[in-house]
């Protein structure tokens, strides 16, 4: 059992301060702020954790001239990415990445996936002792040797075990404590997964562990591509039947690609919160769907970069970049014809097809 896990599983009595686990959240966007709020509420209650939860903030200067980190620490609120929600008096924002993680033995990564390689490079050699990580990051890195999941990137570059947490999680709803579920994917021993479940679970946020890191993570990654497709359908006012068909085809392609990439992926994972539930909620209410809808309404004349900047106030889309990465994998492996929905989404995003093409293909059966 790792020291980080052993510390977190001590009895319900008083714990020595030195033995308590320390948590740092690496990321402070919409979802990162909500993750910090969930963890902070439990850190105060669980005797095996330090009360203080550090949150690394990519420093920004607000329109009034104040630094975002200073405002978070002064008001206990991320006024840019989660306005109106108190994070918890024990959340401390820190703009220095190395300092934020310095004493932590439990790291929670929750940033746009395109930034993760740079973050890991900055932390390379800076993580000491027995540290556990969990990734809430949705996306993948595409390398010459094939796709690299973010949890694998973290494990390889930092030399630490990494679980994942994915699910039907629209951050603003969880922030106001509406009931939601999530799935923790783990490999090896279940003990560390149970610790993460304990750290995230609240009466309104139910977390379930699943022994399938790759399946859980791929669900969280690929569903954003399906959400882009659903947004095209909404923007073109094609109706609920069409949207349901796109969601069904998308889920089928998610499952098929996951199993081709990682044969160990379990069928049952797609019936967890990270699977079908996440597809539904993201296709109904997520940011990828919303921006794709605006793209389709413009007839593809306004770029995703322009719409992202206008509609998301600094937040990042994941679906468009993930669609490109998936397309690269499919093209490299000779699988494009096997995944017509994924292929078509990318070609619409890049302007090679019109949004109407989302339903102008024949589904290929695997």
N, C-alpha and C positions, 0 to 999 in steps of 0.2 A: 504494500500500500504506500502511495507517495506521501511525503510529509504534508503537502498541501491538503490532501484528502484526509489524512489522519487528524490534522488540526481541526478540520471542519466537522469531524464526526465524534468529537469529544462529548462528554456528557452534558446534561442540561444545567449543571452547576456553573460556578464561576470558572472562567478560563484565564490562565495567565496571559497577560497582554502580549508577551513575546510569541506565544503559541497561536494567537488568533490569526486567521486568514485575512489578507488585505486584498481588496478588489479595486481594479482600475478599469474603467470603461474607455476604450480607445475609439473616440468618435462622439460627436455632440450635435448631430443633425436632428431631424424630427424623431426618428426611431431610436437613435442613440440616447437622446434625452429621456425618452420614455423608458428605455432599458435602465438608465441610471435611476429613475424614479422607482421602478419596481425593486431593483436591487437595494437601494437605499432604505426603503421601508422594511425590508427583511433584515438588513444588516443591523438595524437597531434592535430587532427582536431576538436574533440568533446569537447566543453567547459565544459561539465559536468564530465570529467575524468581528473585525474592527468596525466601529460605528462609521468611521469616515470612508466615503466612497469617492475616489478621484475620477474625474472625467477630463480626458484630454480634449482641448478645444483648438481647432484650427483658427488662429486669431484673425478677427475681422474688426474693422472700425465701422461703427454704426453711423447712420446719417447725422446724429447729434455730436459726433466726434469722440464718443466713448468707445472703449474697447469692449468687445463682446464678453471676454472673460471677466472683466471687472464688473460688468452689469449682472452677469449670472451670479457672481459671488456676493454682490450687494443686494440683489432682489430675490435670489433663489429661484430665478426664472430664466429660461432661454427665450428672451424676448423676440429673437429672430425666427427660430425654428419651431418653438413650441410655446407661443405666447399665451398667457393666462393660466398656466399650469405651474404650480409650485413643485420643484423637484425633490424637496426634502432638505431639511436644515443640515444634514450631514453630507451633502454633495458639494465637493470642492472642485471648481473648474481650474485647469492648469494648462497654459499655452505651450509649455515645454514638454515635448513628448517623452524624452528620456527621464526627466524628473517625475513625470506622472506615473511611470511604470516602475520606478526605481525600487520601491519596497514591496511591490505587489507580488503575490504568488498566485493570483487568479486574475486572468486578463480576459476582458470581453471586447472583441473586435466588432465594430459596427460603423463602417464607413462605406462610401461607394466603392465598388470592387475595383475600379480602375486606379484607385490610390493605394491599394494594398501592397503592391510590389515595392513601391517607394517607402511605405511605412516599415515593412519588414527589413528592408535594407538599412534604414536608419537605426533599427533596433538590433541588428545583427551584432552579436557579441556583448550586448547590453543586458540581456536577460540572464540572470544568474540564479543558482539554486534550483529547487524543484518547483517548477511553475506549471500550472494547468491553464489551458485557454479554451475559449468557446467562440465560434464565429457566427455572427448574425448577418454576415455579408452574403449578398445574393449575386452570384456571377462566377466567372471562371477566367483563368489566364490561358491563352492559346499559345503553345510553344511548338517548336519543330517536331518534338517527339509526341505531341498530342495535347489534349486539354489537361490543364492542371487545376483542380478544384482549390478554392481559397483555403480550406482547412489543411490541404496538403501543402500549399505554399507556406502557411504559417508553421506547420510542423517541420518542414524541411529547412526553411531558412532560420528558424529560431530554435530548433531542436527541442520542441515541447509537444506534448500530446494536445490535440485539438478536437473538441466536440463541435457540434453545430446546433443552432436553434432556428427553426423555420416554422411558419404556420400562417393561418388566416389572420393576419395581424395588421390591420390599418391602424397606424400609430395613434392618430388623433382620437380614435374611439377608446383605445386602451388607456390613453392619458386621462380620460374622464371616467375611467373605471367601468366601462361597459364590458360585459362578460365576453371573454375570448379564450381560445385554446392555442397551444403551440406544441411542437414536437422537438425533443432533444435527440439528435442522432449521436451515437457513440460507437466506439470500437473497443475491443478488449473488455476489461472489467466494467460492470455496471455501477460500481460504487461511486466513481466520479460523476457519472450521469445523474445519480440520485442527489449528489451534492448540488449540481447545477439546477436540478428540478427544485430543490429546497430553496435555493437562492432567488429563483425567479417566480415561484408560485405565490399567488395571492388568491383570496376568495373570488376575484373576478378574472384571474388569469391562470387557467389550468394547463399544466405542462405534463406531457407524457414522454417517457424515454423509449427509444426504439434502437435496437442493435443493427443500425444500417446508416452509417455516416454518409456514404455516397448517394444512397437513395433519397435521404432527407434533403441533402444539399442540392442535388440536381432538381428536385421538385421546386425548391425555393428559387433556383436559378432560371429554369426553363419556363415557369409559369408567367414570367414577365413578357416573354415573347408571345405567348397566347393572349395576354392582356392587350398588347399592341394590336393584334388581330381583332380582338373584341372592340377596341376603340374605333378601328376602321369601320366596322359594321355599324356602330352607333352613329358615327359621323355621316355615314351614307343613308341612315335611317332605314336599314334593311329589316329591322324588326326582331322580336324575341326568338322566333323559330330559327332564324339564321344565326343569331348569337349563340343559342344553345348548341347548334350544330358545330360552330367554330370551337366552342369550349370542349365539346366531346372529342372532336378530331384532335384538338390540341393536347388533351390529356392522353389520348392514345399515342401521339407522337412523343410526348414526354416519357411515357413508360417504355416505348420501344427504343428510343435513343439511350435512355439510362441503362437498359439491359445490354445494349450493344457495347457501351463504353465500360460498364462494370457488371459482369454477369452475376455477381453476388447480390445485386439489388433485389429486394424482396417485393413481391406483388402487393403484400399487405401494407407496405409503406404508402402506397398511393391512396389508401383509404384513411390515412391519418390526417391530422389538421394540415400538415405540410403538403399534402397531395390535393385531393379533390376539393377540400374546403378552401385551400388557398387559391386554387384556380377560380372558384366561384367568387370569392370576395374581391380578388384582384381584377377580375373581369367586370365586376359590378361597380367598384368604387375606388380603385387605385389610381395613382398619378399617371402610370403608363397608359391606362385606358383613356384617361381624361385628355392627355396631350395628343394621343393618337386620334382621338375623336376630332380635335381641333385641326389636326393635320389633314384628315379626310375632308372636313368641311371646307378647307381652303383648296381642295382639289390637288393637294400635294404641292401647292405653290409656295407655302411658307415652310421653312426648314425646321427640323426638330430642334436644332440649336436655338433658333429664334424663339420658338414656342416655349422651350424649356426656360429660357431666361425670362420670358414674359410671365409665365404662369406659375413657376415653382419657387420664386424668390430665393434662389441660391441652392435649392435642393437639386439633386441629379436624377435624371432618368436612368434606369438600368436596362430596360427592354430593348432599346435600339442598339446599344453596344453589345448586349448579349446576343441579339439576333445576328449581328455581324460575326461574332465569335463562333456561334453555332454553325453559321453558313460556312465559315472557314474549315471547321471540323468536317462537316458533311462533304464539302468539295474535296478535301484532302483524302477522305476515306472512300470517295466514289458513291456516296449515299444520297445525293441530292434528290433523285427521283423517288426514294423511299420516304422522304419527308417533305411533301409538297407544301404543307402549311408553313413550316419553318422557313423553307426556301423562299416562298412567296412574300412572307413578311419582310425579309431582308431586302428583297428586290424592290418592294414598294417604298421602304424607308430610304433607299438610295436613289429613288427616282427612275429606276429602270422599268417599273410597272406602275400603272395608275392604281389608286386605292380600290377601285372596283374589282381588280384582279383577285382580291381576297377570296372570292367565291367562284372565280373562273378557272378552276382546275379540276382535274379528276383525281379523287383520292385514290392513292395506291395502297393496296393491302399488303401488309408484311406477311 
